[in-house]
Amino acid sequence: MLENGSFIGETEVIDGDRDIIDVFNPFNLKKIGHIYCANEEEVLQAVENAHDVFQHTMKKMPAYKRSQILRNAASLLEKRVEEFAQLLTLEAGKPIVEARGEVGRAIQVLHFAAEGAKNLNGQQIALDNAVGGEHQFGFSMRVPLGVVAAITPFNFPLNMALHKIAPAIAAGNTIVLKPAEKTPFTAVALYKLLHEAGLPTGALNIIQGSGQKLVESLVTHPFVKKVTFTGSGVVGWKINDMAKGKKVTLELGSNAPNIVFGDADIDNAVSSILMGGYTFAGQACVSAQRIFVHTSVYDEFVSKLSVEVSSLKLGDPIEVTTQLGPMITEEAAIKAESWIQEAVQLGAIIRTGGTRDNAFLEPTILENVSFDMKVVCAEVFAPIIAIMPFETEEEVIRYANDSRYGLQAGVFTNNINLAMRMAEALETGGVWINEVSVKRYDHIPYGGVKESGIGKEGIQYSVEEMTDLKFIGMKILP
């Protein structure tokens, strides 16, 4: 049994009369451990500790030392890929092949952040461009903010945490992390690894427990200068309201459109959508959900995709042959199943899949759907895709943009002019050409528009959003 509490400074808080949250293996629904929950007073202590360490240590630490800590962490993680992958599989139900991929990406994030720590550059500003600026000299510099509050989801508990922690360290900030209570143990393993790598005690603090009880105290604390959140839109926009003028980055949900034109490489589109719709049981914000296919290739595309989806191997995520594991909880699978049933009652047709066994939901393809069905207009966050035919470019642009979300999109075509028109017309934060919407590299600007969020992640962009730009001007005396 695993058990952990919060980490405030050098102390793990597990004593006293406190709430406990049990953690379960999504595959077999067996308890794997529990966490001891923090209270509001301990949230305040964590923030105050982080503020103190920022003032006395992190803001004074030179860039080369911050960079070296991050490189040390990458080296340590490279030696422990299997250890972290096994933990991800245990608490998140992520297939082991995907879990190893997440650890590989986390190593890359640490390297990107190590480079970013040495590239916090300002610029010279020619003051004599303005009347009266003669004999004056100006430049800008980037300075750290202070305490960063980071709130992370269950679906990528290692990489999403590092997308917030690593750039914060690179910039010279300190962090208070509130990980998802369904996947808390990966955060603890990361905490220990970073301190082994040389991160000063208190530069990273972890508070465990229910977000409903802890997040407001964390976000509203006056020492917190930046809030970065990945999760649901309902929670994210509430956090934005709580933050009241602080710097905020929100990476929220989506129902990503993927568009297959008649001239596309159909085999490439099929393999891409297969990966994009069903990776980690569809539990990714940019999972391929709404698939628009030109009528000239609709039957061919659906036929080929159905064969591939039907052959996906469900099973124990620890087995290397497993391609699709359980959803995070049985309740999540029941909810997704109910959305399928509701769509069928409204006229949708199940092409393949659609049945549930505990936390497992078969990979599902729905046809004959309408835009008001939840499987189309909401974020399904499950191994479900809805396929719809279209005739014209103008029509599919209207269909794709008819959503309150706008994170990423995929477009499949061999026509470069069409591809660029679509890239410009789609109302999303990112557009992939001949690649599925779920694709993300850790150094690209990543973030949505509309209700999909504000701000950008991607290490360089996160580092910039975790700093202030300060101007220094000087009059040169004779």
Secondary structure, DSSP 8 states (H G I E B T S, - for coil): -EEE-EEETTEEE--SS--EEEEE-TTT--EEEEEE---HHHHHHHHHHHHHHHHHTGGGS-HHHHHHHHHHHHHHHHHTHHHHHHHHHHHH---HHHHHHHHHHHHHHHHHHHHHHT-----EE-GGGSTT-TTEEEEEEEEE-SEEEEE--SSSTTHHHHHHHHHHHHHT-EEEEE--TTS-HHHHHHHHHHHHTT--TTSEEE--S-HHHHHHHHHH-TTEEEEEEES-HHHHHHHHHHHTTSEEEEE-----EEEE-TTS-HHHHHHHHHHHHHGGGG-STT---EEEEETTTHHHHHHHHHHHHHT--BS-TTSTT--B---S-HHHHHHHHHHHHHHHHTT-EEEE---EETTEE--EEEES--TTSHHHHS---SSEEEEEEE--HHHHHHHHH-SS--SEEEEE-S-HHHHHHHHHHS-SSEEEESS-TT---TTS-B--SGGGEES-BSHHHHHHHTEEEEEEEEE---
